[in-house]
Amino acid sequence: MYSKDHKEKALELRKQGYSINEIVQKLGIAKGTASVWVRSAVLDTAAQRRLKQRCEMGYRNLDRYRTTRKMLRSNRYRLLRKYLKTYVSREAQDKHFLKCLCAFLFWAEGAKSLSVLHFTNSDPQMVKVFMSLLRSVYPIDETKLRVIMHLHEHHSEARTLNFWSKVTNVPKNRFNKTYVKPHTGINKRVGYKGCVRIAYYLDQVYSSRPVVKLASHLSPKETFRVRALAGLPNLALKQIPGQSGATIRAGI
């Protein structure tokens, strides 16, 4: 319990234009308590001016903090990209490594049913990487590839078709009927090109050399490579749960 003197002092400081945080620091009381005590205080012009100056100073400090954090994050990403560029360039010659990457992308964004290969995403770069990996490590039949666009009513189907055809490197005549999703039109993401679903209907990908297959766990070699690519500590992954309690590993 705080004494009556604490409350009176808090009211006096508030009337002088002190912020609640300043009152808390000076009196050593809880912030909620201070807020309740001073909510009825009437501030004169000088007190209001002081509070306004404190707010403006806080905004400036916040801007400096955000700028510093953004710079540190940018430097960290730059160093990570430099490392990954060197690492991937070296490992890209290993087909086993590329299969690991392809399997992990499929695991994250692919259909959970292994009856057909489906990969759905709205990120053009991710779609492009997945298609590149799939083509580079598996002898797929290009004529069996199909793409379905999921668009909103405000999208231009013709322009979007040209865009995704270039991203996927799939001819326009292999795009199935577009699925148009209802949209209020209130919030539109700038540059959003809808979503695409890649379908590969031939089951050769799931033969003796599949994109992904059920297994007990990732091998130590696969674990090290995948975690190194992600910039994560090289900790052992005992199990990665998949569908129905099984686990997913890259196909060899």
C-alpha positions in Angstrom: 0.0 0.0 0.0 1.2 3.5 -0.8 0.8 6.4 1.6 -1.4 9.4 1.1 1.8 11.5 0.6 2.6 9.4 -2.5 -0.7 10.2 -4.1 -0.5 13.9 -3.3 3.1 14.0 -4.7 2.0 12.2 -7.9 -0.8 14.8 -8.4 1.6 17.7 -7.9 4.1 16.3 -10.4 1.3 15.7 -12.9 0.1 19.3 -12.6 3.6 20.4 -13.3 3.5 18.5 -16.6 5.4 15.3 -15.7 4.5 12.2 -17.7 3.2 9.0 -16.0 6.6 7.3 -16.7 8.5 10.1 -15.0 6.1 10.0 -11.9 6.6 6.2 -11.7 10.4 6.6 -11.8 10.4 9.4 -9.2 8.1 7.8 -6.7 8.8 4.2 -7.3 5.1 3.3 -7.7 3.2 1.0 -10.2 2.3 2.6 -13.5 -1.3 1.5 -13.2 -1.6 3.1 -9.8 0.0 6.4 -11.0 -2.4 6.5 -13.9 -5.5 6.1 -11.7 -4.2 8.7 -9.2 -3.5 11.5 -11.8 -6.4 11.0 -14.2 -8.4 13.8 -12.7 -5.5 16.3 -12.6 -6.2 19.5 -14.5 -3.2 20.7 -16.4 -2.5 24.4 -17.1 -0.9 25.7 -20.4 2.7 25.3 -19.1 2.1 21.7 -18.0 0.5 20.8 -21.3 3.4 22.4 -23.2 5.9 20.3 -21.1 4.0 17.1 -21.8 3.9 17.9 -25.5 7.7 18.5 -25.6 8.2 15.2 -23.8 6.1 13.4 -26.4 7.9 15.0 -29.3 11.2 14.0 -27.8 10.0 10.4 -27.3 9.0 10.3 -31.0 12.4 11.5 -32.0 14.1 8.9 -29.8 11.8 6.2 -31.3 12.7 7.2 -34.8 16.4 7.0 -34.0 15.9 3.6 -32.4 14.0 2.3 -35.4 16.7 3.7 -37.8 19.5 2.0 -35.8 17.6 -1.3 -35.7 16.9 -1.2 -39.4 20.6 -0.5 -40.2 21.7 -3.4 -37.9 19.1 -5.7 -39.5 20.2 -4.7 -43.0 23.9 -5.3 -42.2 23.0 -8.7 -40.7 21.0 -9.7 -43.8 23.8 -8.5 -46.1 26.3 -10.7 -44.3 24.0 -13.6 -44.3 23.3 -13.2 -48.0 27.0 -13.1 -48.7 27.6 -16.3 -46.7 24.7 -18.1 -48.3 25.7 -17.0 -51.8 29.1 -18.6 -51.3 27.7 -21.7 -49.6 25.0 -22.3 -52.1 27.3 -21.8 -55.0 29.5 -24.5 -53.6 26.8 -26.9 -52.7 24.7 -26.3 -55.9 26.9 -28.8 -57.7 25.6 -31.5 -55.3 22.3 -32.9 -56.6 21.5 -34.5 -53.3 21.7 -31.0 -51.6 19.3 -29.6 -54.2 16.9 -32.4 -53.6 16.9 -31.5 -49.9 16.0 -27.9 -50.8 13.3 -29.0 -53.2 11.8 -31.4 -50.5 11.8 -28.7 -47.8 10.0 -26.2 -50.1 7.4 -28.9 -51.0 7.0 -29.8 -47.3 6.3 -26.2 -46.4 4.0 -25.2 -49.4 3.1 -28.4 -51.1 0.0 -30.6 -50.9 0.0 -33.0 -48.0 -1.4 -35.8 -50.1 1.2 -37.7 -52.1 -1.2 -38.8 -54.8 -0.2 -35.8 -56.9 2.4 -33.1 -56.7 0.8 -29.7 -55.8 2.8 -26.6 -54.9 0.9 -23.4 -54.0 2.3 -19.9 -53.2 1.9 -16.2 -54.0 5.6 -15.3 -53.8 7.0 -15.2 -57.3 10.6 -15.8 -56.1 9.7 -18.9 -54.1 7.7 -20.3 -57.0 10.5 -19.7 -59.4 13.1 -21.4 -57.1 10.9 -24.4 -56.6 10.3 -24.8 -60.3 14.0 -24.4 -61.0 14.9 -27.1 -58.3 12.2 -29.5 -59.5 13.5 -29.3 -63.1 17.1 -29.5 -62.2 17.0 -32.7 -60.1 14.1 -34.7 -61.6 13.5 -35.7 -65.2 10.0 -34.3 -65.4 7.8 -34.3 -68.4 7.0 -30.6 -69.1 3.8 -31.5 -70.9 2.4 -32.8 -67.6 2.8 -29.5 -65.8 -0.4 -27.4 -65.2 -0.9 -24.1 -63.4 -4.0 -22.7 -61.8 -4.2 -19.0 -60.9 -6.2 -17.9 -57.9 -7.0 -14.2 -58.5 -9.2 -11.5 -57.0 -11.9 -9.7 -59.1 -9.7 -6.6 -59.5 -6.9 -8.5 -61.2 -6.4 -8.4 -64.9 -6.4 -12.1 -65.9 -4.4 -11.5 -69.2 -1.6 -9.4 -67.6 -1.4 -11.8 -64.6 -1.3 -14.8 -67.0 1.7 -13.2 -68.8 3.4 -12.6 -65.4 3.1 -16.1 -64.0 3.9 -17.8 -67.3 7.2 -16.0 -67.2 7.8 -16.8 -63.6 7.0 -20.6 -63.9 8.4 -20.9 -67.5 5.1 -22.8 -68.3 3.4 -21.9 -71.6 0.0 -20.2 -71.3 -1.8 -23.1 -72.9 -1.0 -25.2 -69.9 -2.8 -22.9 -67.5 -6.1 -24.3 -66.3 -9.2 -22.2 -65.7 -8.6 -19.3 -63.3 -10.2 -19.4 -59.9 -11.6 -16.0 -59.0 -11.9 -15.3 -55.3 -14.3 -12.8 -53.9 -12.7 -9.6 -52.5 -14.1 -6.5 -50.8 -11.6 -4.3 -52.6 -11.0 -2.3 -49.4 -7.4 -3.6 -48.7 -5.3 -4.2 -51.8 -1.7 -5.4 -51.5 0.5 -3.3 -53.8 2.1 -5.6 -56.4 0.1 -8.7 -55.3 -0.2 -11.0 -58.4 -2.6 -13.5 -56.8 -1.6 -17.1 -56.0 -0.7 -20.0 -58.3 -1.0 -23.7 -57.8 1.5 -25.8 -59.7 0.3 -29.3 -60.5 2.3 -32.3 -61.8 0.0 -35.2 -62.5 2.5 -37.9 -63.7 3.5 -40.2 -60.9 7.1 -40.6 -62.0 8.1 -38.0 -59.5 6.9 -40.4 -56.7 8.7 -43.4 -58.0 12.0 -44.7 -56.7 13.5 -41.2 -56.7 10.7 -39.0 -55.2 10.6 -35.4 -54.3 9.8 -36.3 -50.7 9.3 -39.7 -49.0 8.3 -40.8 -45.6 11.2 -41.9 -43.4 12.3 -42.0 -39.8 14.3 -38.8 -39.7 16.7 -36.6 -41.7 20.2 -38.0 -42.0 22.9 -36.0 -40.1 24.4 -34.9 -43.5 21.0 -33.6 -44.7 20.3 -31.9 -41.3 23.7 -30.1 -41.3 23.2 -28.8 -44.9 19.6 -27.6 -44.5 20.3 -25.8 -41.2 23.5 -24.3 -42.5 21.6 -22.9 -45.5 19.0 -21.4 -43.1 21.7 -19.8 -41.0 20.6 -21.9 -38.0 22.8 -23.6 -35.3 23.7 -27.1 -36.3 21.5 -28.8 -33.8 20.4 -32.4 -34.3 16.9 -32.8 -35.6 15.7 -36.1 -34.2 12.3 -36.0 -35.8 10.3 -33.7 -38.0 6.6 -34.6 -37.8 4.9 -35.0 -41.1 1.5 -36.3 -42.1 -0.2 -38.7 -39.7 2.8 -38.7 -37.3 5.3 -39.8 -40.0 8.3 -37.8 -40.9 9.5 -36.2 -44.1 13.0 -36.5 -45.6 14.5 -35.6 -48.9 14.4 -38.3 -51.6 17.7 -39.8 -52.5 
